Amino acid sequence: MIIDIITIFPNFFDQFLTTSKIKHAIEDKRVEINIHDLRLYTDLKGGKIDDTPYGGGAGMLMIYPPFHKLINKLKTKDTYTVLLSPQGNVFNQQVATKWRDEIKHLILICGHYEGIDDRIQNLIDEEISIGDYVLTGGEIPAMVITDSITRLIPGVINEASYMEDTHQQGLLKYPQYTKPDEYLGMSVPDILKSGHHEHIRLWRLEKSLEKTYLKRPDLLVNRDLTKEESKILSKIKKNLESQ
């Protein structure tokens, strides 16, 4: 996959691209990530890329021409262009997986100031938000999305690891423990040390369903539960009601 990020702060990504799994994924040529400085595509003096909005209003608005020049330079028949915006569809694990599977070339546009001249809509395929809040710019969302997708690319991390991630299967992940098995009176559950794989699987599924029910019940509303999951969830509800 190729990911092109358009920003007015290219140095913002220096540490991100040279750290941990992102760095290794780039070195192994599993992903190509390019950072593009929008200021290089403006005709205004001093790299200026903003101006006052027509009709008045607070703040400055990013002008359209630099985006038009750069995006059309980058675009191919395989490109999917995304504007990072608090007004967009909310990004989640399912979107990350879908884009990993279906998109060959992703352009991420980082806005700033009070936004971008609305003619940007002529150049994008979708607006995406990482949550219902407003940030100073799109650089952090661009890193969030790039990291989320990159770790799903085959060979970047072990597939078994991300398949059990929170949200990958629509549930929160079960509790996990490591050594020592006892510390200050707090012990690892005996079932995890039993070596009985089926009992461990059922315990993890129950804890995953319980955590999701208690912390994020909204995730269960649209989930098509299996018979096994429905039975376990009913048991969880009864136990909680009796407490």
N, C-alpha and C positions, 0 to 999 in steps of 0.2 A: 504494500500500500504506500502511496505517496500522500503526505499531508503538507500542504502549503499554508502557512500562517501569515496573515497580513496584519501589520501592527505599526504604530509610530514609536514603539519602544523595543527595538530588536534585542537590545542587551538584556532585557528582562528574562530572556530564555536561555542565557548562557549557562547558568548552573543546571537548569532543568535538562538540557540536552547532553550534559556530560556527567550525569549521576545515575547510578543503579541500573535498572533494567532498560530504561530508555537508551542509555549510552550503549549497552550491549546489543540491543535490538538494531540500532543504527550501524554499529560495527559489523554485525553479522548480516547486514543488508536485508533484514526482515521488514524494515520500514525505512522510508526516506522522509525526513522531516526538514523542510526548508522554511526559513524565516525571511520575510520580505519587508523592507522598510518603505512604508507608504510615502514618506517624505521625498523619496527619490523620483516620484512620479507626478509631482505637482509643478505647475508653471509659475506659481507665485514665488516671490523673493523669500530667501531665507528658509526654504522648505516649509513654508506656511501651508497648512492643510485645513484651516478652519476659518469661519466667518460668521457674522451676525445673521440670525434667521429673519427671513421676510415676515412681516407682520409683527415683529417685536417679540420680546420674551427674554427670559434670563439665560445667560451663558452663551456659549459659542457652539456652532454646528459644524461637523466635518463636511467638507465640500465633496461633490460627486465626481468630478473629472479624474482625480488620481485613482480612485477605485475602478472606474471604467477602463482606464488604460492598463492597470496592473492585472485585473481579473481577466480581461480579454487576452492579455499576453499569456497568462497561465492556463487558461481553459482549454480542455480537449473534449472529445466526445465522451470520455469516461468520467468527467468531472461532476462532483456534487458540491455546490457552493452553499455555505452556511453562514448566516449572520448571527453572531452571539449577542443576544438581546434579552433583557428581562421580560419582554413581551412574547417570547417564543414558546414553543412546545417544550415541556420539561424533559431534559435528558435523563435517562436511567439505564440500568444494566441491559435491558432488552434492546434499547436503541443502540447501545454500544455493540452488542452481539450482531444485530442486524446490519449495521454499517460495516463491521468487520467482514461479514460474509458477502455483502452486495456492492460495496464501493471500492473502486480501484484508486481514485484520486479525489481527495477531500480538500477543499479550500475553507479555512476558518477565518472569518473577518472579525477583527477586534475593534469595536467602536470605542469612543472616548468622548469627553466633554458632555454635551447635552444630547448626543446621538449623531446620526448621519442623515444627510439630505435624503429624503424619502425616495428619490429616484434610484436608490440602491436596490429597491425591490425588483427592478428590471434585470438585475444581475444574479439574484440568489434563488436557490431552490427551497430554502426553509430558514426560518428563524428558530434558534434553540436557546433555551435558558437552563442554567444549572440549579435554579431555585427561585423562590418568590421573594427576592430581595435585590437590591441594586448595588453594583460594584462601581469603582472608579472607571474601570475599563474592561475590555474583553480578554485581557491577557491571562488572568487566572482561570476563567472558564476554558480558554483554549488549551491550557496545560491539563486541566482536569479531563477534558474530552480526549486529548491525545494520549494521556497516560492510560485512561480506561480502555480505549480501543487497542493500544499497542500491547498491553499485557495479555490480550485475548488472541493475538496473532500466534499461530502455531510455532512452537519452538522458543518463544520468548520466556514463558514459564511452563511448568508441568501442567498439562491439561487437567489432571485429577485435582490440582490445587484450585484452579478457578471454577471448575464445575461444582465445587462444594461451597463457593463463596456465598456470603450473604447476598440476596437478590438474584443470583444466577438462576436459581430454581423457583424464584418467587417467594422464598421464605428467608427469615433471618437465620444465621448460622447457629448451630448448637454450641454449648460451652466447650472449651478445650483446656487441657492441662498439660504440664510437663514436669520434669523433676525439679525439686524433690517431691516425693509423693505425700509428704506431711511437713507442714511448717507452721509453728505456733498454734498447733491444734487444728489447723485447716488441712483437710485431707482430700486427695483425689478420689472421686467415686470408685468404689470397688469394682463395679461392672467394667470400667475401662481397663482394669488390670486383669480381668478374668480370662482374656484370650478367646472368648466366645464371640465370634464375629457377628452372628445373627442377633444375639442379645445386645451387642454394642450398637449395631445398626438401628435396632428398634428404640434403644435409649436415645440415640442421637436424633432420630426422627421425632420422638415425643418432645424432647427438649427444644428442638427447632420450632415445632408447632406451638409449644407453650410460650416460647419467647416472642414469636410473631403475634400470637393472640393477645399477649399482655402489652407489648410495645408498639406493634404496628398492625392492629386488627384490620385496617383498611386494605392490607395486602391480601387478606383472605377473602375479601368480598368478591373479587373477580377471578379467584383461583379455582380451577376445576379439580377439586380434591378427589383422590383415589378412594376406593372403599376402605383401604387400610388407614389412610390419613383421616377420613371422616370418623372412623371408629375411635382412633386415638384422640382426636380433637374432642369428641363427645365425652370421653373419659376425663380429659383435662378440665373441661367445663364443670363437670359434676364434682370433681375433686376440689376445684376452686370455690364452688358454691357451698360446699360442706365445711369449708374452713372458717 
